[in-house]
Amino acid sequence: MKKVLITGASCGIGAACAKAFAEKGYSLCLNYNIHKDSAQALAENLTNTYGIDAKAYKCDVSDSSQVKKMFSETGAADVLINNAGISQQKLFTDITDEDWRRMTGVNLDGVFYCSKEASKEMIKKKSGSIINISSMWGQVGASCEVHYSAAKAGVIGLTKALAKELGPSNIRVNCIAPGVIDTDMMSGFDAETKNSLIDETPLFRLGTPEDIAKAVVFLADENSFITGQVLGVNGGFII
Ligand code: NAP
C-alpha cells in the first residue's frame, strides 16, 4: 500500500486531497497544526469508509525540528503533498517583520523542510512524487499580499530546481497554482468581494477543494512523465 503525507490536511484543500488519496487506497498521514479534532475526525472517517490506514499528526511545518520528528515517527512516504499554508491581506508598508517571517516560514520554509525529509527516503528507494501547492498569486503577484506572493513564487522556483535535481533519482516534483478556491482561507472575504472574483473568472465560479484534489492526484499518481511543472487550476483567472 502506498503512503501519502499531506501537510495542512485538517480542512480545505488538504482534507479534499486526503479523501481523494483514500479513494485510491493510499494510507494517509494527515498533518495539522491547530485543528486536532477535525484532523482526527477526518482520519477516523476515511479509515472507516475506505478501510485504509489514516493517522492525524500535529506538526508546525515552519519548525524544522518538528518536521524532522514527524518524518522520523511516521516513516517514509511515497507521495508528499506540501499543502499547509496561511494567507494575510495587508498593505506592503504595514507588513511587519514578524508577518513576513511567519508567512515565509509556513508557506516556503515548510515546503523546504518537508521536501528535504521526505526526499531522503525517496532517494534511497529511487521513487517518489512531491506536489507543492503554490498559488496563482505566486505566478502573477497580488496587491496587498506581497509576502504571500513572494512565498508562493518561491515555491514555484523550488519546484523547478528540485525537479531537475531529483529527476535522476526517479522522483518527480510538481506544483499546482490554484485560483480562488472556496475554503476557510476565503472566509475573510465578504459576498460582494467573492462575487467580483467570480466575475473575473472566465469559468464564472469559485473553485472547490475537490477541483484541486483531482489535479493533485493526477500529477502525483496518474502520470509518470510530468515533472517540474506548474499546473494552474484557476478557472481561467490567469492565463
Ligand atoms: P485552509 O482551509 O485555511 O487550510 C489551511 C491548512 O493549512 C489547514 O489544514 C491548517 O491546519 C494548515 N496549516 C496552517 N499553518 C500550518 C502550519 N504552520 N503547520 C501545519 N499546518 C498548517 O486553506 P486552503 O484554502 O485549504 O489552503 C491550502 C493551500 O492552498 C495553502 O497553501 C494555500 O496557500 C493554497 N491556496 C489556497 C487558495 C484558496 O483560494 N483557498 C488559493 C491558492 C492557493 P490547522 O488549521 O490545523 O493549523
Boltz pocket constraint, residues with backbone or C-beta under 6 A from the ligand:
constraints:
  - pocket:
      binder: B
      contacts: [[A, 7], [A, 8], [A, 9], [A, 10], [A, 11], [A, 12], [A, 13], [A, 14], [A, 31], [A, 32], [A, 33], [A, 34], [A, 35], [A, 36], [A, 59], [A, 60], [A, 61], [A, 62], [A, 82], [A, 83], [A, 84], [A, 85], [A, 86], [A, 87], [A, 106], [A, 133], [A, 134], [A, 135], [A, 136], [A, 177], [A, 178], [A, 179], [A, 180], [A, 181], [A, 182], [A, 183], [A, 184], [A, 185], [A, 186]]
      max_distance: 6.0
